[in-house]
Structure formats: structure tokens, C-alpha cells
Amino acid sequence: RRQNATVRRAMKGGAVKLIAVSVISALGAIVVAVKGRGRGGKRDDDEVAGKKDVDDRKSAFVANDGEVMPIAGAEQGPLRGLKYVVKDIFDVKSRVTGFGSPAWAKTHRAAKRTADVVDALTRAGASAVGITHMDELAYAINGENVHYGTPENPRTPALVPGGSSSGSAVACAGTLRGCDFALGSDTGGSVRVPASYCGVYGIRTSHDYVSKKGMLALAPSFDTVGWFARSIDVLQRVGDVLLPEPDSNAPTTPSRYFLVEDALTEKRTSPHAQCAAVAALSAINDCAPGKLQRMNLTDHLVVSCPTFRSLVGGRKDAGLECMREMVRVLMGAEIWANLGAWYEKEQPEVSSAIKARMEAASKFTEDEVARFKQIRGEIREEVDSILDGGVIFVLPTTPGIAPKCGQSDSATESWRQKCFELLCIATLCGLPQVSIPLDAHESAGAQGISLIGGFQMDKMVMTAARELVSNMKEAYPDILEAELLRLNPPAVPGEVEKTKGNDAFKKADYLGAVEHYSIAIAKNPKSAVYIANRAMAHLKIGNYELAEADCSKAIQLDGTYVKAFLRRGAARAVAGNYLESLMDYEDALRLEPNNADAKREVYRMKRIIGMADPGIDESLA
């Protein structure tokens, strides 16, 4: 399919039909200055050693990596002076690659040579300083490993770091052992998810674009090399070393950006993810005016791909769910074909979640795998035809910020499925995807926004990220703050005490009601409601002068508050001030002409003082 990518791009023409459905409302953003944090100066050897000990307690590094680490980089090269860490899925000569599994390490021999990507980075001058933990058998995206623990998310320690490249993301985000970037792998989301959760840049490269020699295989037609960095500059510098030069017909700058709106429905994404998309929309409009369009990708695929249309059927907004299921089956079948014989022979002790996935993978039939392969081929061709001209898809990396550590298997699986509905596009189509970290003081965690480009357009996607990231980072905090404020408006001072006063009043505890309303008034002395409510309680216990005084104060604060006029009228009537009472009821009736209580009391007061009109309906009396 992609051997002829150069020819196809050279001959490509025609417009792509868009089916756009607007789901995002514009949110205003205020430009805020963002200040970077400086790096420290030199430290003595004891300080460095102490820092290493602290870093190693973050559960990011494997216990025996000192046997082969560090690996010094070449004296000359484009990455000279940079440090990095290596996921425990890449071979390092003379060491058993652990694959996140004690059982795997026990049943395999030491590597005879080092992985190609590690060698390439060494030749470029980068020094490897550690080997990092990962999810068991790379078959998870949460970052929790029952055998080795959970690497601590530097952004928010109570949240999972994401996986399977968990240790690499944590080491990069936390600058552990002084690393500048981190090597990972991505099959279904193993770089993209932890990049989003830990607040770093991450790239999943085009399938088979970077050598996987010396990287353990999970699902070969999905496996890719990836890496993390704290800056877009370092992310690109590593890419300049590991990525081939694109073909001469490939675009070097984006032609258009398509906001993937079916990835932004409320059932799929949280406010954090939706605000990240709005920040991207704002940045694109600023940096690439006229290049933004909105697209419902799966609606387009349903129209353009007959086999996919048959899979979706008549189900509404089910396209991404179907693509997620295709990934689950096709990836699972490959995992079983690759690891099943070892798994059945060794019967390794694995987590309950991995056990459930392996059991499911063993049961996929040849017919369903063949059907999904056919649909995948059709989808890939259509997506390629959209992206080959330089179009970039824009969507959240994950449905929201990272979940809390220690969730149940069912909660973890539910969130995993939501993640795969966003991850499945690049995963299924073998495309490059860059996750850009967005963060805000108000946020409980980091959130990634992603750019997906055409096959082997990895460098163009990183260049696009560089152009947009500054504007995105400026816009996101204010967009998020406004949206969270809209969803969770601050509590009105005294509202809790007012509610307690209402409850006491309903129970005929009028003294208690007065007490609660008084506390509410102390917290919010300009609330006409609180003051008029206390007047109502005073009426019940015969404090008519206090009731009248409260109502007068409430009316001063809000001259349209009908209940205050009615209650002051009642207090004045009991005290025999019928004319003043009548005036209050008439004011209430003027404000609410259909208020039955006001009509009745106006008639009653007029009868008392001899002003009643004989023609008035006696039912008002």
C-alpha cells in the first residue's frame, strides 16, 4: 500500500469531501505570559549521587540497569551533551531485556547486540543513563505494574503515569538522572498516553519508519518506536537523528488542519480535553489563518468505505467505537500469535487485567481477523488520500487528565476503551502522531493535544507542533479556567446556612431558623433573600417589629423582591398599621399583577379600613 507513497503524492489531486458537525463553542482566551524554569548550575559528586538515589526511588528505573549503564555518547554529534533513558523493551548488549515481566526475564537470554535506535543515539552523541520500567508485556496503557510498582507521575503523584512506556515518561518529565529525553515504544498508545498524563511531548512514528531491530515485538503491524522530551526542540533534534528524510514529493508544511469533531463528543472527552481542542483551534486561527476546517472523520469514512459502513450499520456516532474494536481484535490476534506459545508454555504469573486480555486474544477467530484486515486496508487508503497533501488531524491525545492510581480493573478497562477511541486513528492507520502537553494552575493534571499527519510525514508534524505550541500554551489556561468556572460556579456565601435555615423552618424550629439565617446574613449581608427569610421566621414567633425591620432592609437591597413586601405587609397588619400594610400589598401586586396572595390581602386591608369596592370578587376575601 505505502511502497508507492511517493508516486501517489506526486499524482494526488482533487478535493476531499468534508462532513462537518460543529460541537465546540468558541471560548475567549486572554494571552498570559508563560515563564520557563531555569536549569541549575554545577553540583559536586555527592550532590549528584544523592540526586540519583532520590530519582531511583520514583520507581522509574529497573533495579539492575547499573550493569550496563551508563552508555557514553560519541564525542561528536548533533545530540552531544544530551542524556536519555531507555525503555526495557529495547535490547542492550549483555543484558536480558525484561519486557516488564519477571517471568519473561527468567525465560530469555541476554541480548547479543544493542538495539539499532540505541546505537544510533549513541553515535549521535547522546548518553544513555538508565533503563526504565514499563507495563507488563507492554499490554497496558495505565502505567501500573503489579511486579515492579507504579512510576510516580511527577506532575501529579496521585495520578497514574500512563503506559506502557511509564518509566520513560516519568524519567523525562521529572528530569530523573538528568535525562533530556526518553526512548519508548508505541503499539496502541504507549508513548502518547504517558506523554499526555505526565505533561511532556511524545511522538509515535510512522509504522516501520524507524528501525525496530532489537526492540521486542508485541503486535508487529502496530509496533513503532517513539520518544519523549520536555521541549519541542529536543523532540525534533532526536527526530533529525532517527527519522529518514522524507521523499521529495512530501509536503513540508501543513496545507490544512482538520479538527476531528467526532473525537470531541461529551461521551468521549472531558472538559480538559475539549478545552485543549479549543486552545488548538485558537492557535491555528492565529498561526495559520484560513487553514482550519472541522471534520467528522468516521462519518466521512462511512460514506467513502463500504466495508466500514457495513460494520457501523445504522448505529449513530459509533464509528470510533468500531475502529477501537478493530484495533482490539487485530492487535490482540497479533499479540497472541507472537506471545501465545510462550504464554501457554510458561504459564507466567500476570496481573488480572493482562490475564483477561491474553485470554480474549487467544479466542479471536480467523474470520473476524480477516474481515477487520480488509476494513483496515480500506480505511487506510481513504485516510491516506486525505492526509497525503499535507492535511493534519487535530484531536485530544486522551479523553482527559490521568485517572487516579489504584482504580479497579473494571474502571481501568472502561477508561482504556475511551482512550482507544481517540488513539485508534493513528494506531490503525500506522500514522505519526505528536502529543503536545498543555497545563494550567487550575488543572488537577496535564492534558495532551495531538497532531496526526500523513504516512512518513513525521518531521512535518513536529514542525507544525513547533509553530503552534506557544499559542496553545498561552490560550489553554484561560480557556480551561473559564470552562471550569462555568461548570462549577463558586458557592454563594451563606448558601449552606440558608439551606439549614429552610430545613429548620420546615420542621417548625423557628428559633433555629432565625439563627441559621443570621449566620447566612453575616456571611452575605447584601442578600435580600436571606434577610427576608429571617423576617418570615420572626413572623412565626411573633417578633413583628424585627420582621418589619428585616423586610425594610431587604427592600432597600432589592426593591423588586415581592416576598419582602408581602411579609412586611403581614407584620404591619398584625401591628394594626393597616394603611401601610395595604401599601405594601399594593406594591407587591404592582410587581406581580397575578399574585393571588397580594390580591387577597389588598382586598382584606381595604375592607378593614373601609375602602373596599363592593364590586370586587368576594372570592378574594
C-alpha positions as CSV (number, residue, x, y, z in Angstrom):
1,R,0.0,0.0,0.0
2,R,2.6,2.5,1.0
3,Q,5.5,1.5,-1.2
4,N,4.1,3.8,-3.8
5,A,3.5,6.7,-1.5
6,T,5.9,9.0,-3.5
7,V,4.0,8.3,-6.7
8,R,0.6,8.7,-5.1
9,R,1.6,12.1,-3.6
10,A,3.0,13.3,-6.9
11,M,-0.2,12.4,-8.7
12,K,-2.7,13.3,-6.0
13,G,-5.4,15.8,-6.8
14,G,-9.0,16.6,-6.1
15,A,-10.8,17.8,-3.1
16,V,-11.7,15.8,0.0
17,K,-15.4,15.9,0.9
18,L,-16.0,17.1,4.4
19,I,-18.9,16.2,6.7
20,A,-18.6,18.8,9.4
21,V,-20.7,18.9,12.6
22,S,-20.0,21.7,15.0
23,V,-19.6,20.6,18.6
24,I,-17.3,23.2,20.1
25,S,-18.4,26.6,21.1
26,A,-15.8,29.4,21.0
27,L,-14.3,30.4,24.3
28,G,-12.4,33.6,24.7
29,A,-8.8,33.4,25.7
30,I,-6.6,36.0,27.3
31,V,-2.9,36.0,26.4
32,V,-0.8,35.2,29.5
33,A,2.9,35.4,29.8
34,V,4.4,31.9,30.4
35,K,7.8,31.8,32.1
36,G,10.2,28.9,31.9
37,R,12.1,27.4,34.7
38,G,15.9,27.6,34.6
39,R,18.3,24.7,35.0
40,G,20.6,24.6,38.0
41,G,24.3,25.0,37.8
42,K,27.1,22.6,38.6
43,R,26.9,20.3,41.6
44,D,29.5,18.3,43.4
45,D,29.7,14.5,43.1
46,D,28.0,13.9,46.4
47,E,25.0,16.0,45.4
48,V,24.8,14.2,42.1
49,A,24.9,10.8,43.8
50,G,22.3,11.9,46.3
51,K,20.1,13.2,43.5
52,K,20.4,9.8,41.7
53,D,19.3,7.9,44.9
54,V,16.2,10.2,45.1
55,D,15.5,9.7,41.4
56,D,15.7,5.9,41.7
57,R,13.0,5.9,44.4
58,K,10.5,7.1,41.9
59,S,10.2,3.5,40.6
60,A,11.1,4.6,37.1
61,F,14.3,2.5,36.7
62,V,14.9,-1.2,36.7
63,A,16.9,-2.5,39.6
64,N,19.9,-3.9,37.6
65,D,20.4,-1.2,35.0
66,G,23.8,-0.3,36.5
67,E,25.3,-3.4,35.0
68,V,25.1,-1.9,31.5
69,M,24.5,1.8,32.2
70,P,25.6,4.5,31.5
71,I,26.4,4.2,27.8
72,A,28.6,7.2,26.9
73,G,27.7,9.0,23.7
74,A,30.2,9.8,20.9
75,E,32.4,12.8,21.5
76,Q,30.9,14.5,18.4
77,G,27.4,14.5,17.1
78,P,24.1,16.5,16.9
79,L,23.0,15.2,20.3
80,R,26.3,15.6,22.1
81,G,25.7,16.5,25.8
82,L,22.2,15.2,25.9
83,K,21.2,12.3,28.3
84,Y,18.4,9.9,27.7
85,V,16.8,6.7,29.2
86,V,15.8,3.5,27.5
87,K,12.5,1.6,27.9
88,D,13.0,-2.0,29.0
89,I,11.7,-3.2,25.6
90,F,15.0,-2.3,23.7
91,D,18.0,-4.7,23.8
92,V,21.2,-3.6,25.4
93,K,24.1,-5.9,24.7
94,S,24.8,-8.4,27.5
95,R,21.6,-7.7,29.3
96,V,18.3,-9.6,29.4
97,T,15.5,-7.3,28.2
98,G,12.8,-7.5,30.8
99,F,9.6,-6.6,28.9
100,G,8.0,-5.5,32.2
101,S,7.7,-9.1,33.3
102,P,9.8,-11.2,35.8
103,A,8.6,-14.4,34.0
104,W,9.9,-13.1,30.7
105,A,13.3,-12.1,32.1
106,K,13.7,-15.6,33.7
107,T,12.9,-17.4,30.4
108,H,15.1,-15.4,28.0
109,R,18.8,-14.9,27.4
110,A,20.9,-11.8,27.4
111,A,20.9,-9.8,24.2
112,K,23.8,-10.3,21.8
113,R,23.7,-6.8,20.4
114,T,22.2,-3.4,21.2
115,A,19.0,-2.1,19.5
116,D,19.5,-0.1,16.4
117,V,17.9,3.1,17.9
118,V,20.1,3.0,20.9
119,D,23.2,2.6,18.7
120,A,22.0,5.5,16.5
121,L,21.6,7.8,19.5
122,T,25.0,6.8,20.9
123,R,26.6,7.6,17.6
124,A,24.8,11.0,17.6
125,G,26.5,11.8,20.9
126,A,23.6,11.2,23.4
127,S,24.5,9.2,26.6
128,A,22.1,6.6,28.0
129,V,21.8,6.9,31.7
130,G,19.2,4.3,32.7
131,I,16.7,1.5,31.7
132,T,13.1,2.2,32.6
133,H,10.2,0.2,33.8
134,M,7.2,-0.5,31.6
135,D,3.8,-2.1,31.8
136,E,3.7,-5.8,31.9
137,L,4.4,-7.2,28.4
138,A,3.6,-3.7,27.0
139,Y,-0.1,-4.8,27.1
140,A,-1.5,-1.8,29.1
141,I,-1.6,2.0,29.0
142,N,-2.1,2.8,32.6
143,G,1.5,2.6,33.9
144,E,0.8,0.3,36.9
145,N,2.9,-2.9,37.1
146,V,1.9,-5.4,39.8
147,H,5.5,-6.7,39.9
148,Y,7.6,-3.6,39.9
149,G,5.2,-0.9,41.1
150,T,4.0,2.3,39.6
151,P,6.5,5.0,38.5
152,E,5.5,8.2,40.2
153,N,3.8,10.8,37.9
154,P,5.9,14.0,38.5
155,R,3.1,16.3,37.6
156,T,0.6,14.8,40.0
157,P,1.8,11.8,42.1
158,A,-1.7,10.6,42.9
159,L,-2.5,10.0,39.3
160,V,-1.2,7.2,37.1
161,P,1.7,8.0,34.8
162,G,0.3,6.2,31.8
163,G,2.0,3.3,29.9
164,S,3.3,1.1,28.7
165,S,6.3,3.5,28.4
166,S,5.7,4.6,32.0
167,G,9.2,4.8,33.4
168,S,10.5,6.6,30.4
169,A,7.7,9.3,30.6
170,V,8.3,9.7,34.3
171,A,12.1,10.0,33.9
172,C,11.7,12.6,31.2
173,A,9.0,14.6,33.0
174,G,11.0,14.6,36.2
175,T,14.5,15.1,34.7
176,L,15.5,11.9,36.6
177,R,19.2,11.2,36.4
178,G,19.4,14.4,34.4
179,C,17.8,12.9,31.3
180,D,16.8,15.3,28.5
181,F,14.7,12.8,26.6
182,A,13.5,9.2,26.8
183,L,13.1,6.3,24.4
184,G,9.8,4.4,24.3
185,S,7.7,2.3,22.0
186,D,4.1,2.8,20.9
187,T,1.8,0.0,19.8
188,G,-1.6,1.2,20.8
189,G,-0.8,4.4,22.7
190,S,2.3,3.5,24.9
191,V,4.1,6.8,24.2
192,R,1.1,9.1,23.5
193,V,-0.8,8.3,26.7
194,P,2.0,8.8,29.2
195,A,3.1,11.9,27.4
196,S,-0.4,13.3,27.9
197,Y,-0.6,12.3,31.6
198,C,2.9,13.4,32.6
199,G,2.9,16.7,30.7
200,V,5.7,16.1,28.1
201,Y,6.0,15.9,24.4
202,G,5.7,12.5,22.8
203,I,5.8,11.1,19.3
204,R,4.6,7.9,17.8
205,T,6.4,7.5,14.5
206,S,5.1,6.2,11.2
207,H,4.9,2.4,11.2
208,D,8.3,0.8,10.2
209,Y,9.8,4.2,9.6
210,V,12.4,3.9,12.4
211,S,14.2,0.6,12.8
212,K,12.7,-1.8,15.3
213,K,15.7,-4.2,15.2
214,G,16.5,-5.0,18.8
215,M,13.0,-4.0,20.1
216,L,10.9,-6.7,21.5
217,A,7.8,-7.3,19.3
218,L,4.3,-7.1,20.7
219,A,2.0,-6.7,17.7
220,P,4.4,-6.2,14.7
221,S,2.0,-4.5,12.3
222,F,1.2,-1.9,15.1
223,D,4.6,-1.6,16.9
224,T,6.5,1.7,16.4
225,V,9.4,3.5,18.0
226,G,8.7,6.7,19.9
227,W,10.3,9.1,22.3
228,F,9.5,11.8,24.9
229,A,11.0,15.3,25.5
230,R,10.3,18.2,27.7
231,S,10.8,20.6,24.8
232,I,9.7,20.6,21.2
233,D,13.3,21.5,20.3
234,V,14.8,18.3,21.8
235,L,11.9,16.2,20.3
236,Q,12.9,17.5,16.9
237,R,16.6,17.0,17.4
238,V,16.1,13.4,18.2
239,G,13.8,13.1,15.2
240,D,16.6,14.5,13.0
241,V,18.8,11.6,14.1
242,L,16.3,8.7,14.0
243,L,14.0,9.7,11.1
244,P,14.8,9.3,7.5
245,E,14.5,12.4,5.2
246,P,11.0,12.5,3.7
247,D,10.6,11.9,-0.1
248,S,10.9,14.9,-2.4
249,N,7.2,14.9,-3.1
250,A,6.1,15.0,0.5
251,P,4.8,18.4,1.8
252,T,7.0,20.2,4.3
253,T,4.3,22.4,5.7
254,P,0.7,21.7,6.6
255,S,-1.9,22.5,3.9
256,R,-4.9,22.4,6.3
257,Y,-5.8,21.3,9.8
258,F,-8.9,19.2,10.3
259,L,-10.4,19.3,13.8
260,V,-11.7,15.8,14.3
261,E,-15.1,16.6,15.9
262,D,-16.3,13.0,16.4
263,A,-13.5,12.7,18.9
264,L,-14.9,15.6,20.9
265,T,-18.3,14.5,21.9
266,E,-19.2,14.7,25.6
267,K,-19.4,10.9,25.9
268,R,-15.7,10.6,24.8
269,T,-13.9,13.6,26.3
270,S,-13.8,15.7,29.5
271,P,-13.7,19.5,29.7
272,H,-9.9,19.3,29.9
273,A,-9.7,17.5,26.6
274,Q,-12.4,19.8,25.0
275,C,-10.6,22.9,26.2
276,A,-7.3,21.6,24.8
277,A,-9.1,21.3,21.4
278,V,-10.4,24.9,21.7
279,A,-6.8,26.1,22.5
280,A,-5.6,24.3,19.4
281,L,-8.4,25.9,17.3
282,S,-7.4,29.3,18.7
283,A,-3.7,28.7,17.9
284,I,-4.4,27.5,14.4
285,N,-6.5,30.5,13.6
286,D,-3.7,32.8,14.9
287,C,-0.8,31.0,13.2
288,A,-2.4,29.5,10.1
289,P,-5.4,31.7,9.3
290,G,-7.8,30.1,6.8
291,K,-6.4,26.6,7.2
292,L,-8.7,25.2,9.8
293,Q,-11.7,23.1,9.0
294,R,-13.9,20.8,11.0
295,M,-14.5,17.2,10.1
296,N,-16.5,14.2,11.3
297,L,-13.9,11.6,10.3
298,T,-15.9,8.5,10.8
299,D,-19.0,9.9,9.1
300,H,-16.7,10.6,6.1
301,L,-15.3,7.0,6.3
302,V,-18.9,5.6,6.5
303,V,-19.7,7.3,3.2
304,S,-16.4,6.5,1.5
305,C,-15.6,3.0,2.7
306,P,-18.3,0.3,2.0
307,T,-16.9,-2.3,4.3
308,F,-16.6,0.1,7.2
309,R,-20.2,1.3,6.5
310,S,-21.4,-2.3,6.8
311,L,-19.5,-2.6,10.2
312,V,-21.0,0.5,11.6
313,G,-24.5,-0.2,10.3
314,G,-27.2,2.2,11.4
315,R,-25.6,3.0,14.8
316,K,-25.2,6.7,15.4
317,D,-21.8,8.1,16.5
318,A,-20.4,4.6,16.6
319,G,-17.5,4.9,14.1
320,L,-14.7,5.4,16.6
321,E,-16.1,2.6,18.7
322,C,-15.9,0.3,15.7
323,M,-12.3,1.4,14.9
324,R,-11.4,0.8,18.6
325,E,-12.9,-2.7,18.3
326,M,-10.9,-3.4,15.1
327,V,-7.7,-2.4,17.0
328,R,-8.6,-4.7,19.9
329,V,-9.1,-7.7,17.7
330,L,-6.3,-7.2,15.2
331,M,-3.8,-6.2,17.8
332,G,-4.9,-9.0,20.1
333,A,-4.6,-11.6,17.4
334,E,-1.1,-10.5,16.6
335,I,-0.1,-10.4,20.3
336,W,-1.4,-14.0,20.7
337,A,0.4,-15.1,17.5
338,N,3.6,-13.5,18.9
339,L,3.5,-14.4,22.6
340,G,0.8,-17.1,22.8
341,A,3.2,-20.1,22.6
342,W,5.5,-18.7,25.4
343,Y,2.4,-17.8,27.5
344,E,0.9,-21.2,27.3
345,K,4.2,-23.0,27.9
346,E,5.5,-20.9,30.8
347,Q,2.1,-20.1,32.5
348,P,3.5,-16.8,33.9
349,E,2.0,-15.1,36.9
350,V,0.5,-11.9,35.4
351,S,-1.9,-9.3,36.6
352,S,-5.7,-10.0,36.4
353,A,-6.0,-7.4,33.6
354,I,-3.2,-8.9,31.5
355,K,-4.6,-12.3,32.0
356,A,-8.1,-11.2,30.8
357,R,-6.6,-9.6,27.7
358,M,-4.5,-12.6,26.9
359,E,-7.4,-15.0,27.3
360,A,-9.5,-12.7,25.0
361,A,-6.7,-12.6,22.4
362,S,-6.5,-16.3,22.3
363,K,-10.1,-16.6,21.1
364,F,-10.2,-14.3,18.1
365,T,-11.2,-16.2,15.0
366,E,-9.6,-16.2,11.7
367,D,-12.8,-15.0,10.0
368,E,-13.1,-11.8,12.2
369,V,-9.4,-11.1,11.8
370,A,-9.6,-11.4,8.0
371,R,-12.7,-9.2,7.9
372,F,-11.1,-6.5,10.1
373,K,-7.9,-6.6,8.0
374,Q,-10.0,-5.9,4.9
375,I,-11.7,-3.0,6.5
376,R,-8.4,-1.6,7.8
377,G,-7.0,-1.6,4.4
378,E,-9.9,0.3,3.0
379,I,-9.8,2.8,5.9
380,R,-6.0,3.3,5.4
381,E,-6.4,4.1,1.8
382,E,-9.1,6.7,2.4
383,V,-7.2,8.3,5.3
384,D,-4.0,8.4,3.2
385,S,-5.9,10.2,0.4
386,I,-7.0,12.9,2.9
387,L,-3.6,13.4,4.6
388,D,-1.1,12.9,1.7
389,G,-1.5,16.6,0.6
390,G,-0.3,17.9,4.0
391,V,-3.5,17.8,6.0
392,I,-3.1,17.3,9.7
393,F,-5.8,15.9,12.1
394,V,-6.2,17.6,15.4
395,L,-7.7,15.9,18.4
396,P,-7.1,15.4,22.2
397,T,-4.5,12.7,22.9
398,T,-6.5,11.2,25.8
399,P,-10.1,11.7,27.0
400,G,-9.0,13.7,29.9
401,I,-6.3,14.0,32.6
402,A,-4.8,10.9,34.1
403,P,-7.0,8.7,36.4
404,K,-6.1,8.2,40.0
405,C,-3.8,5.3,41.0
406,G,-5.3,2.1,42.2
407,Q,-8.6,2.1,40.2
408,S,-10.5,-1.2,39.9
409,D,-10.0,-3.4,36.9
410,S,-13.4,-2.5,35.6
411,A,-12.8,1.2,35.9
412,T,-9.4,0.9,34.3
413,E,-10.8,-1.1,31.4
414,S,-13.7,1.4,30.9
415,W,-11.2,4.3,30.7
416,R,-8.9,2.2,28.5
417,Q,-11.7,1.8,25.9
418,K,-12.4,5.6,25.9
419,C,-8.7,6.2,25.3
420,F,-8.6,3.8,22.4
421,E,-11.4,5.6,20.7
422,L,-9.0,8.6,20.4
423,L,-5.8,6.5,19.8
424,C,-7.3,4.2,17.2
425,I,-6.9,6.6,14.2
426,A,-3.1,6.7,14.1
427,T,-2.8,3.2,15.5
428,L,-5.0,1.6,12.9
429,C,-3.5,3.6,10.0
430,G,0.2,3.4,11.1
431,L,0.5,7.2,11.2
432,P,2.8,9.6,13.0
433,Q,1.2,11.4,16.0
434,V,2.7,14.1,18.2
435,S,1.2,14.8,21.6
436,I,1.7,18.4,22.8
437,P,1.5,18.9,26.6
438,L,-0.9,21.6,27.9
439,D,-1.2,22.5,31.6
440,A,-2.8,25.1,33.9
441,H,-2.6,26.0,37.5
442,E,-6.3,25.3,37.9
443,S,-6.0,21.8,36.5
444,A,-5.6,18.7,38.5
445,G,-3.3,17.2,35.8
446,A,-1.8,17.7,32.4
447,Q,-3.7,17.2,29.1
448,G,-2.2,16.3,25.7
449,I,-3.5,17.7,22.4
450,S,-2.4,15.7,19.3
451,L,-1.5,16.3,15.7
452,I,-1.7,13.4,13.3
453,G,0.0,13.6,9.9
454,G,0.3,11.6,6.7
455,F,2.4,8.4,6.5
456,Q,6.1,9.2,6.8
457,M,5.4,12.9,7.4
458,D,6.7,12.7,10.9
459,K,9.0,15.7,10.6
460,M,6.3,17.9,9.1
461,V,4.1,17.1,12.1
462,M,6.8,18.1,14.6
463,T,7.4,21.3,12.6
464,A,3.7,22.1,12.8
465,A,3.7,21.4,16.6
466,R,6.6,23.8,17.0
467,E,4.6,26.5,15.1
468,L,1.5,26.1,17.3
469,V,2.7,25.2,20.7
470,S,3.4,28.7,22.1
471,N,-0.1,29.9,21.2
472,M,-1.7,26.8,22.5
473,K,0.1,27.0,25.8
474,E,-0.9,30.7,26.2
475,A,-4.6,30.1,25.4
476,Y,-5.2,26.9,27.3
477,P,-5.1,28.1,30.9
478,D,-7.7,30.8,30.4
479,I,-9.9,28.7,28.3
480,L,-9.9,25.9,30.9
481,E,-10.4,28.4,33.8
482,A,-13.5,29.9,32.1
483,E,-14.9,26.5,31.3
484,L,-14.4,25.0,34.8
485,L,-15.9,28.2,36.3
486,R,-18.9,27.7,34.1
487,L,-19.3,24.1,35.1
488,N,-18.6,24.7,38.7
489,P,-19.6,28.2,39.7
490,P,-18.3,29.3,43.2
491,A,-20.7,28.7,46.0
492,V,-22.7,31.8,47.1
493,P,-21.5,32.9,50.6
494,G,-24.1,31.8,53.2
495,E,-26.0,29.5,50.9
496,V,-25.3,26.4,53.1
497,E,-26.6,28.2,56.2
498,K,-29.7,29.4,54.3
499,T,-30.4,25.8,53.4
500,K,-30.1,24.8,57.0
501,G,-32.5,27.7,58.0
502,N,-35.0,26.5,55.4
503,D,-34.8,23.0,56.8
504,A,-35.3,24.2,60.4
505,F,-38.3,26.3,59.2
506,K,-40.0,23.3,57.6
507,K,-39.6,21.5,60.9
508,A,-41.2,24.4,62.8
509,D,-37.9,25.2,64.5
510,Y,-38.3,28.9,64.0
511,L,-35.7,30.0,66.6
512,G,-33.2,27.6,64.9
513,A,-34.2,29.1,61.5
514,V,-33.5,32.6,62.8
515,E,-30.1,31.5,64.0
516,H,-29.1,29.9,60.7
517,Y,-30.4,32.8,58.6
518,S,-28.5,35.2,60.9
519,I,-25.2,33.3,60.1
520,A,-26.0,33.4,56.4
521,I,-26.6,37.2,56.6
522,A,-23.3,37.7,58.4
523,K,-21.6,36.0,55.5
524,N,-23.6,37.8,52.8
525,P,-25.1,40.9,54.3
526,K,-26.4,42.1,50.9
527,S,-28.6,39.2,50.2
528,A,-32.2,40.3,50.3
529,V,-33.3,36.7,50.2
530,Y,-31.5,35.7,53.4
531,I,-32.9,38.8,55.3
532,A,-36.5,38.3,54.1
533,N,-36.3,34.6,55.1
534,R,-35.3,35.6,58.6
535,A,-38.3,38.0,58.6
536,M,-40.5,35.1,57.8
537,A,-39.1,33.2,60.8
538,H,-39.6,36.2,63.0
539,L,-43.3,36.4,62.0
540,K,-43.8,32.8,63.1
541,I,-42.5,33.5,66.6
542,G,-44.2,36.9,67.0
543,N,-41.2,39.2,66.5
544,Y,-43.3,41.6,64.3
545,E,-41.0,44.7,64.7
546,L,-37.9,42.6,63.8
547,A,-39.8,41.1,60.9
548,E,-40.8,44.6,59.6
549,A,-37.2,45.8,60.0
550,D,-35.7,42.9,58.1
551,C,-38.2,43.3,55.3
552,S,-37.4,47.0,55.1
553,K,-33.7,46.2,54.8
554,A,-34.4,43.6,52.1
555,I,-36.5,46.1,50.1
556,Q,-33.7,48.6,50.3
557,L,-31.4,46.0,48.8
558,D,-33.9,44.8,46.2
559,G,-36.9,46.9,45.5
560,T,-38.4,44.2,43.3
561,Y,-38.4,41.4,45.8
562,V,-42.2,40.6,46.2
563,K,-41.9,38.3,49.2
564,A,-40.3,41.1,51.2
565,F,-43.3,43.4,50.5
566,L,-45.8,40.6,51.4
567,R,-44.0,39.8,54.7
568,R,-43.7,43.4,55.7
569,G,-47.4,43.9,54.9
570,A,-48.2,40.9,57.2
571,A,-46.0,42.3,60.0
572,R,-47.6,45.8,59.7
573,A,-51.2,44.3,59.6
574,V,-50.7,42.4,62.8
575,A,-49.4,45.6,64.5
576,G,-52.5,47.4,63.3
577,N,-50.8,49.6,60.7
578,Y,-53.4,48.7,58.0
579,L,-52.8,51.6,55.6
580,E,-49.0,50.9,55.5
581,S,-49.8,47.2,55.1
582,L,-52.1,48.0,52.2
583,M,-49.4,50.0,50.5
584,D,-47.0,47.0,50.8
585,Y,-49.5,44.6,49.3
586,E,-50.3,47.1,46.5
587,D,-46.6,47.3,45.7
588,A,-46.4,43.5,45.6
589,L,-49.4,43.5,43.3
590,R,-47.8,46.1,41.1
591,L,-44.7,44.0,40.7
592,E,-46.7,40.8,40.2
593,P,-50.2,41.6,38.9
594,N,-51.3,38.0,39.1
595,N,-50.1,37.3,42.6
596,A,-53.1,35.8,44.3
597,D,-51.8,36.4,47.9
598,A,-51.3,40.1,47.1
599,K,-54.8,40.4,45.5
600,R,-56.4,38.8,48.6
601,E,-54.6,40.9,51.1
602,V,-55.2,44.2,49.2
603,Y,-59.0,43.4,49.3
604,R,-58.8,42.4,53.0
605,M,-56.9,45.6,54.1
606,K,-59.4,47.7,52.1
607,R,-62.3,46.1,53.9
608,I,-60.7,46.7,57.2
609,I,-60.1,50.4,56.6
610,G,-63.4,50.8,54.7
611,M,-62.1,51.2,51.3
612,A,-63.3,48.0,49.7
613,D,-65.1,48.2,46.4
614,P,-68.5,46.3,46.6
615,G,-67.9,45.2,43.0
616,I,-64.7,43.2,43.9
617,D,-65.0,39.4,43.6
618,E,-65.8,38.1,47.1
619,S,-63.6,35.0,46.4
620,L,-60.6,37.2,47.0
621,A,-61.6,37.8,50.6
